[in-house]
Amino acid sequence: MNRKGTIAVMTAALVLGASLQALAQEAADSPQRRELKRADLAGVPGIEVIASVAEYKPGDSIPLHLHHGIESGYVLQGAMVQPASGAPLMLATGTSLMNQRGVVHAGFRVVGDTPLKLYTVHVVDKGKPLYDYAAAAAAKP
């Protein structure tokens, strides 16, 4: 193969690899999440900040998951949620949330008539999935 052919094959492989990585990250994402802004964290290589809003309608679930970094959030519209074990509880409007790196959280279904609306900011490792369900399943006691 000549030089042009080799460069073309390498370029195609790089594009395919990037596309597959984007698809894998999208598959691990929450379909209810709408990303507002994403940027590298200045002065900290390999870390990015992602601001999002999400709406979970009654009947929607938020599976157990963890993040490769910190998640901070604010409940824009509260709703009743049903954990996998235990009684339903109100996640009230105005509640602030904080989940540390690697801590398994969520694992509930929205119940009642009101959707749950969240604003979140993630400060996470760039290139890793935002939601890691597999790692949460492995870490589950």
PyMOL CGO cylinders between C-alpha atoms (Angstrom):
from pymol import cmd
from pymol.cgo import CYLINDER

trace = [
    CYLINDER, 0.00, 0.00, 0.00, 1.34, 3.43, -0.86, 0.3, 1, 1, 1, 1, 1, 1,
    CYLINDER, 1.34, 3.43, -0.86, 1.68, 6.36, 1.56, 0.3, 1, 1, 1, 1, 1, 1,
    CYLINDER, 1.68, 6.36, 1.56, -1.66, 7.96, 0.55, 0.3, 1, 1, 1, 1, 1, 1,
    CYLINDER, -1.66, 7.96, 0.55, -3.47, 4.66, 1.03, 0.3, 1, 1, 1, 1, 1, 1,
    CYLINDER, -3.47, 4.66, 1.03, -1.90, 4.14, 4.45, 0.3, 1, 1, 1, 1, 1, 1,
    CYLINDER, -1.90, 4.14, 4.45, -2.86, 7.66, 5.57, 0.3, 1, 1, 1, 1, 1, 1,
    CYLINDER, -2.86, 7.66, 5.57, -6.43, 7.15, 4.31, 0.3, 1, 1, 1, 1, 1, 1,
    CYLINDER, -6.43, 7.15, 4.31, -6.77, 3.86, 6.20, 0.3, 1, 1, 1, 1, 1, 1,
    CYLINDER, -6.77, 3.86, 6.20, -5.34, 5.39, 9.41, 0.3, 1, 1, 1, 1, 1, 1,
    CYLINDER, -5.34, 5.39, 9.41, -7.67, 8.40, 9.12, 0.3, 1, 1, 1, 1, 1, 1,
    CYLINDER, -7.67, 8.40, 9.12, -10.69, 6.13, 8.58, 0.3, 1, 1, 1, 1, 1, 1,
    CYLINDER, -10.69, 6.13, 8.58, -9.70, 4.03, 11.62, 0.3, 1, 1, 1, 1, 1, 1,
    CYLINDER, -9.70, 4.03, 11.62, -9.38, 7.15, 13.81, 0.3, 1, 1, 1, 1, 1, 1,
    CYLINDER, -9.38, 7.15, 13.81, -12.78, 8.47, 12.68, 0.3, 1, 1, 1, 1, 1, 1,
    CYLINDER, -12.78, 8.47, 12.68, -14.39, 5.06, 13.27, 0.3, 1, 1, 1, 1, 1, 1,
    CYLINDER, -14.39, 5.06, 13.27, -12.80, 4.77, 16.72, 0.3, 1, 1, 1, 1, 1, 1,
    CYLINDER, -12.80, 4.77, 16.72, -14.02, 8.23, 17.75, 0.3, 1, 1, 1, 1, 1, 1,
    CYLINDER, -14.02, 8.23, 17.75, -17.51, 7.45, 16.44, 0.3, 1, 1, 1, 1, 1, 1,
    CYLINDER, -17.51, 7.45, 16.44, -17.67, 4.15, 18.36, 0.3, 1, 1, 1, 1, 1, 1,
    CYLINDER, -17.67, 4.15, 18.36, -16.51, 5.86, 21.57, 0.3, 1, 1, 1, 1, 1, 1,
    CYLINDER, -16.51, 5.86, 21.57, -19.23, 8.53, 21.16, 0.3, 1, 1, 1, 1, 1, 1,
    CYLINDER, -19.23, 8.53, 21.16, -21.87, 5.84, 20.58, 0.3, 1, 1, 1, 1, 1, 1,
    CYLINDER, -21.87, 5.84, 20.58, -20.75, 3.89, 23.65, 0.3, 1, 1, 1, 1, 1, 1,
    CYLINDER, -20.75, 3.89, 23.65, -20.94, 7.00, 25.82, 0.3, 1, 1, 1, 1, 1, 1,
    CYLINDER, -20.94, 7.00, 25.82, -24.37, 7.90, 24.42, 0.3, 1, 1, 1, 1, 1, 1,
    CYLINDER, -24.37, 7.90, 24.42, -25.64, 4.37, 25.12, 0.3, 1, 1, 1, 1, 1, 1,
    CYLINDER, -25.64, 4.37, 25.12, -24.57, 4.71, 28.77, 0.3, 1, 1, 1, 1, 1, 1,
    CYLINDER, -24.57, 4.71, 28.77, -26.25, 8.12, 29.10, 0.3, 1, 1, 1, 1, 1, 1,
    CYLINDER, -26.25, 8.12, 29.10, -29.70, 8.87, 30.49, 0.3, 1, 1, 1, 1, 1, 1,
    CYLINDER, -29.70, 8.87, 30.49, -32.22, 9.58, 27.70, 0.3, 1, 1, 1, 1, 1, 1,
    CYLINDER, -32.22, 9.58, 27.70, -34.00, 12.06, 30.01, 0.3, 1, 1, 1, 1, 1, 1,
    CYLINDER, -34.00, 12.06, 30.01, -30.86, 14.24, 30.31, 0.3, 1, 1, 1, 1, 1, 1,
    CYLINDER, -30.86, 14.24, 30.31, -30.40, 17.31, 28.12, 0.3, 1, 1, 1, 1, 1, 1,
    CYLINDER, -30.40, 17.31, 28.12, -26.89, 18.69, 28.12, 0.3, 1, 1, 1, 1, 1, 1,
    CYLINDER, -26.89, 18.69, 28.12, -26.65, 22.48, 28.38, 0.3, 1, 1, 1, 1, 1, 1,
    CYLINDER, -26.65, 22.48, 28.38, -22.90, 23.08, 28.38, 0.3, 1, 1, 1, 1, 1, 1,
    CYLINDER, -22.90, 23.08, 28.38, -19.64, 21.10, 28.42, 0.3, 1, 1, 1, 1, 1, 1,
    CYLINDER, -19.64, 21.10, 28.42, -16.15, 22.51, 28.92, 0.3, 1, 1, 1, 1, 1, 1,
    CYLINDER, -16.15, 22.51, 28.92, -12.71, 21.42, 30.01, 0.3, 1, 1, 1, 1, 1, 1,
    CYLINDER, -12.71, 21.42, 30.01, -11.88, 22.37, 33.60, 0.3, 1, 1, 1, 1, 1, 1,
    CYLINDER, -11.88, 22.37, 33.60, -9.19, 25.03, 33.22, 0.3, 1, 1, 1, 1, 1, 1,
    CYLINDER, -9.19, 25.03, 33.22, -5.85, 24.02, 34.71, 0.3, 1, 1, 1, 1, 1, 1,
    CYLINDER, -5.85, 24.02, 34.71, -6.90, 20.41, 35.34, 0.3, 1, 1, 1, 1, 1, 1,
    CYLINDER, -6.90, 20.41, 35.34, -6.00, 18.15, 32.40, 0.3, 1, 1, 1, 1, 1, 1,
    CYLINDER, -6.00, 18.15, 32.40, -8.41, 15.29, 31.72, 0.3, 1, 1, 1, 1, 1, 1,
    CYLINDER, -8.41, 15.29, 31.72, -11.34, 16.76, 33.70, 0.3, 1, 1, 1, 1, 1, 1,
    CYLINDER, -11.34, 16.76, 33.70, -14.47, 18.32, 32.22, 0.3, 1, 1, 1, 1, 1, 1,
    CYLINDER, -14.47, 18.32, 32.22, -17.52, 20.12, 33.61, 0.3, 1, 1, 1, 1, 1, 1,
    CYLINDER, -17.52, 20.12, 33.61, -20.97, 19.19, 32.26, 0.3, 1, 1, 1, 1, 1, 1,
    CYLINDER, -20.97, 19.19, 32.26, -24.15, 21.13, 33.08, 0.3, 1, 1, 1, 1, 1, 1,
    CYLINDER, -24.15, 21.13, 33.08, -27.48, 19.42, 32.33, 0.3, 1, 1, 1, 1, 1, 1,
    CYLINDER, -27.48, 19.42, 32.33, -31.18, 19.35, 33.04, 0.3, 1, 1, 1, 1, 1, 1,
    CYLINDER, -31.18, 19.35, 33.04, -33.25, 16.18, 33.20, 0.3, 1, 1, 1, 1, 1, 1,
    CYLINDER, -33.25, 16.18, 33.20, -36.93, 15.42, 33.47, 0.3, 1, 1, 1, 1, 1, 1,
    CYLINDER, -36.93, 15.42, 33.47, -38.11, 12.05, 34.74, 0.3, 1, 1, 1, 1, 1, 1,
    CYLINDER, -38.11, 12.05, 34.74, -41.81, 11.45, 34.18, 0.3, 1, 1, 1, 1, 1, 1,
    CYLINDER, -41.81, 11.45, 34.18, -43.96, 9.34, 36.53, 0.3, 1, 1, 1, 1, 1, 1,
    CYLINDER, -43.96, 9.34, 36.53, -42.99, 5.72, 35.88, 0.3, 1, 1, 1, 1, 1, 1,
    CYLINDER, -42.99, 5.72, 35.88, -39.42, 6.58, 34.77, 0.3, 1, 1, 1, 1, 1, 1,
    CYLINDER, -39.42, 6.58, 34.77, -36.58, 4.97, 36.68, 0.3, 1, 1, 1, 1, 1, 1,
    CYLINDER, -36.58, 4.97, 36.68, -33.14, 6.22, 37.56, 0.3, 1, 1, 1, 1, 1, 1,
    CYLINDER, -33.14, 6.22, 37.56, -31.06, 3.04, 37.88, 0.3, 1, 1, 1, 1, 1, 1,
    CYLINDER, -31.06, 3.04, 37.88, -28.24, 2.65, 40.37, 0.3, 1, 1, 1, 1, 1, 1,
    CYLINDER, -28.24, 2.65, 40.37, -25.15, 4.29, 38.91, 0.3, 1, 1, 1, 1, 1, 1,
    CYLINDER, -25.15, 4.29, 38.91, -21.96, 6.13, 39.78, 0.3, 1, 1, 1, 1, 1, 1,
    CYLINDER, -21.96, 6.13, 39.78, -19.90, 8.88, 38.21, 0.3, 1, 1, 1, 1, 1, 1,
    CYLINDER, -19.90, 8.88, 38.21, -16.16, 9.19, 37.53, 0.3, 1, 1, 1, 1, 1, 1,
    CYLINDER, -16.16, 9.19, 37.53, -16.08, 12.48, 39.41, 0.3, 1, 1, 1, 1, 1, 1,
    CYLINDER, -16.08, 12.48, 39.41, -18.41, 14.67, 41.46, 0.3, 1, 1, 1, 1, 1, 1,
    CYLINDER, -18.41, 14.67, 41.46, -22.08, 15.31, 40.75, 0.3, 1, 1, 1, 1, 1, 1,
    CYLINDER, -22.08, 15.31, 40.75, -23.84, 18.32, 42.23, 0.3, 1, 1, 1, 1, 1, 1,
    CYLINDER, -23.84, 18.32, 42.23, -27.49, 18.97, 41.64, 0.3, 1, 1, 1, 1, 1, 1,
    CYLINDER, -27.49, 18.97, 41.64, -30.60, 20.94, 42.48, 0.3, 1, 1, 1, 1, 1, 1,
    CYLINDER, -30.60, 20.94, 42.48, -34.20, 19.74, 42.37, 0.3, 1, 1, 1, 1, 1, 1,
    CYLINDER, -34.20, 19.74, 42.37, -36.07, 22.18, 40.11, 0.3, 1, 1, 1, 1, 1, 1,
    CYLINDER, -36.07, 22.18, 40.11, -39.39, 20.35, 40.54, 0.3, 1, 1, 1, 1, 1, 1,
    CYLINDER, -39.39, 20.35, 40.54, -39.86, 17.84, 43.30, 0.3, 1, 1, 1, 1, 1, 1,
    CYLINDER, -39.86, 17.84, 43.30, -41.64, 14.51, 43.02, 0.3, 1, 1, 1, 1, 1, 1,
    CYLINDER, -41.64, 14.51, 43.02, -42.39, 11.34, 44.94, 0.3, 1, 1, 1, 1, 1, 1,
    CYLINDER, -42.39, 11.34, 44.94, -39.82, 8.62, 44.34, 0.3, 1, 1, 1, 1, 1, 1,
    CYLINDER, -39.82, 8.62, 44.34, -39.92, 4.93, 45.23, 0.3, 1, 1, 1, 1, 1, 1,
    CYLINDER, -39.92, 4.93, 45.23, -36.58, 3.34, 46.15, 0.3, 1, 1, 1, 1, 1, 1,
    CYLINDER, -36.58, 3.34, 46.15, -36.09, -0.33, 45.31, 0.3, 1, 1, 1, 1, 1, 1,
    CYLINDER, -36.09, -0.33, 45.31, -36.51, -1.10, 49.00, 0.3, 1, 1, 1, 1, 1, 1,
    CYLINDER, -36.51, -1.10, 49.00, -38.31, 1.14, 51.46, 0.3, 1, 1, 1, 1, 1, 1,
    CYLINDER, -38.31, 1.14, 51.46, -41.25, 3.50, 51.48, 0.3, 1, 1, 1, 1, 1, 1,
    CYLINDER, -41.25, 3.50, 51.48, -41.88, 6.22, 48.88, 0.3, 1, 1, 1, 1, 1, 1,
    CYLINDER, -41.88, 6.22, 48.88, -40.35, 9.56, 49.77, 0.3, 1, 1, 1, 1, 1, 1,
    CYLINDER, -40.35, 9.56, 49.77, -40.63, 13.13, 48.55, 0.3, 1, 1, 1, 1, 1, 1,
    CYLINDER, -40.63, 13.13, 48.55, -37.62, 14.57, 46.77, 0.3, 1, 1, 1, 1, 1, 1,
    CYLINDER, -37.62, 14.57, 46.77, -38.65, 18.18, 47.40, 0.3, 1, 1, 1, 1, 1, 1,
    CYLINDER, -38.65, 18.18, 47.40, -38.24, 21.21, 45.15, 0.3, 1, 1, 1, 1, 1, 1,
    CYLINDER, -38.24, 21.21, 45.15, -35.16, 23.15, 46.28, 0.3, 1, 1, 1, 1, 1, 1,
    CYLINDER, -35.16, 23.15, 46.28, -33.27, 20.10, 47.57, 0.3, 1, 1, 1, 1, 1, 1,
    CYLINDER, -33.27, 20.10, 47.57, -29.56, 20.15, 46.79, 0.3, 1, 1, 1, 1, 1, 1,
    CYLINDER, -29.56, 20.15, 46.79, -27.72, 16.97, 45.86, 0.3, 1, 1, 1, 1, 1, 1,
    CYLINDER, -27.72, 16.97, 45.86, -24.05, 15.97, 46.05, 0.3, 1, 1, 1, 1, 1, 1,
    CYLINDER, -24.05, 15.97, 46.05, -22.61, 12.61, 45.01, 0.3, 1, 1, 1, 1, 1, 1,
    CYLINDER, -22.61, 12.61, 45.01, -18.90, 11.97, 45.43, 0.3, 1, 1, 1, 1, 1, 1,
    CYLINDER, -18.90, 11.97, 45.43, -16.70, 10.15, 42.94, 0.3, 1, 1, 1, 1, 1, 1,
    CYLINDER, -16.70, 10.15, 42.94, -17.49, 6.44, 42.72, 0.3, 1, 1, 1, 1, 1, 1,
    CYLINDER, -17.49, 6.44, 42.72, -20.43, 6.49, 45.16, 0.3, 1, 1, 1, 1, 1, 1,
    CYLINDER, -20.43, 6.49, 45.16, -23.36, 4.36, 43.97, 0.3, 1, 1, 1, 1, 1, 1,
    CYLINDER, -23.36, 4.36, 43.97, -26.65, 6.31, 44.12, 0.3, 1, 1, 1, 1, 1, 1,
    CYLINDER, -26.65, 6.31, 44.12, -30.21, 6.61, 42.74, 0.3, 1, 1, 1, 1, 1, 1,
    CYLINDER, -30.21, 6.61, 42.74, -31.99, 3.30, 42.16, 0.3, 1, 1, 1, 1, 1, 1,
    CYLINDER, -31.99, 3.30, 42.16, -35.54, 4.62, 42.32, 0.3, 1, 1, 1, 1, 1, 1,
    CYLINDER, -35.54, 4.62, 42.32, -38.68, 5.13, 40.23, 0.3, 1, 1, 1, 1, 1, 1,
    CYLINDER, -38.68, 5.13, 40.23, -40.69, 8.36, 40.00, 0.3, 1, 1, 1, 1, 1, 1,
    CYLINDER, -40.69, 8.36, 40.00, -44.20, 7.72, 41.37, 0.3, 1, 1, 1, 1, 1, 1,
    CYLINDER, -44.20, 7.72, 41.37, -47.27, 9.93, 41.64, 0.3, 1, 1, 1, 1, 1, 1,
    CYLINDER, -47.27, 9.93, 41.64, -48.43, 12.54, 39.13, 0.3, 1, 1, 1, 1, 1, 1,
    CYLINDER, -48.43, 12.54, 39.13, -45.52, 15.00, 39.06, 0.3, 1, 1, 1, 1, 1, 1,
    CYLINDER, -45.52, 15.00, 39.06, -42.35, 14.71, 36.96, 0.3, 1, 1, 1, 1, 1, 1,
    CYLINDER, -42.35, 14.71, 36.96, -38.99, 15.08, 38.71, 0.3, 1, 1, 1, 1, 1, 1,
    CYLINDER, -38.99, 15.08, 38.71, -36.86, 17.87, 37.20, 0.3, 1, 1, 1, 1, 1, 1,
    CYLINDER, -36.86, 17.87, 37.20, -33.18, 18.19, 38.05, 0.3, 1, 1, 1, 1, 1, 1,
    CYLINDER, -33.18, 18.19, 38.05, -30.33, 20.55, 37.24, 0.3, 1, 1, 1, 1, 1, 1,
    CYLINDER, -30.33, 20.55, 37.24, -26.94, 18.84, 37.56, 0.3, 1, 1, 1, 1, 1, 1,
    CYLINDER, -26.94, 18.84, 37.56, -23.29, 19.75, 37.23, 0.3, 1, 1, 1, 1, 1, 1,
    CYLINDER, -23.29, 19.75, 37.23, -20.76, 16.96, 36.83, 0.3, 1, 1, 1, 1, 1, 1,
    CYLINDER, -20.76, 16.96, 36.83, -17.01, 17.49, 37.26, 0.3, 1, 1, 1, 1, 1, 1,
    CYLINDER, -17.01, 17.49, 37.26, -15.74, 14.24, 35.79, 0.3, 1, 1, 1, 1, 1, 1,
    CYLINDER, -15.74, 14.24, 35.79, -12.96, 12.40, 34.00, 0.3, 1, 1, 1, 1, 1, 1,
    CYLINDER, -12.96, 12.40, 34.00, -13.02, 13.34, 30.33, 0.3, 1, 1, 1, 1, 1, 1,
    CYLINDER, -13.02, 13.34, 30.33, -13.66, 10.43, 27.99, 0.3, 1, 1, 1, 1, 1, 1,
    CYLINDER, -13.66, 10.43, 27.99, -15.34, 8.18, 30.55, 0.3, 1, 1, 1, 1, 1, 1,
    CYLINDER, -15.34, 8.18, 30.55, -19.08, 7.52, 30.55, 0.3, 1, 1, 1, 1, 1, 1,
    CYLINDER, -19.08, 7.52, 30.55, -21.09, 10.08, 32.53, 0.3, 1, 1, 1, 1, 1, 1,
    CYLINDER, -21.09, 10.08, 32.53, -23.30, 7.35, 34.00, 0.3, 1, 1, 1, 1, 1, 1,
    CYLINDER, -23.30, 7.35, 34.00, -21.57, 4.07, 34.86, 0.3, 1, 1, 1, 1, 1, 1,
    CYLINDER, -21.57, 4.07, 34.86, -24.24, 1.43, 35.49, 0.3, 1, 1, 1, 1, 1, 1,
    CYLINDER, -24.24, 1.43, 35.49, -21.88, -1.55, 35.14, 0.3, 1, 1, 1, 1, 1, 1,
    CYLINDER, -21.88, -1.55, 35.14, -19.46, -0.29, 37.80, 0.3, 1, 1, 1, 1, 1, 1,
    CYLINDER, -19.46, -0.29, 37.80, -22.42, 0.43, 40.10, 0.3, 1, 1, 1, 1, 1, 1,
    CYLINDER, -22.42, 0.43, 40.10, -23.73, -3.13, 39.63, 0.3, 1, 1, 1, 1, 1, 1,
    CYLINDER, -23.73, -3.13, 39.63, -20.28, -4.53, 40.42, 0.3, 1, 1, 1, 1, 1, 1,
    CYLINDER, -20.28, -4.53, 40.42, -19.97, -2.32, 43.53, 0.3, 1, 1, 1, 1, 1, 1,
    CYLINDER, -19.97, -2.32, 43.53, -23.47, -3.10, 44.82, 0.3, 1, 1, 1, 1, 1, 1,
    CYLINDER, -23.47, -3.10, 44.82, -23.29, -4.91, 48.18, 0.3, 1, 1, 1, 1, 1, 1,
]
cmd.load_cgo(trace, "trace")
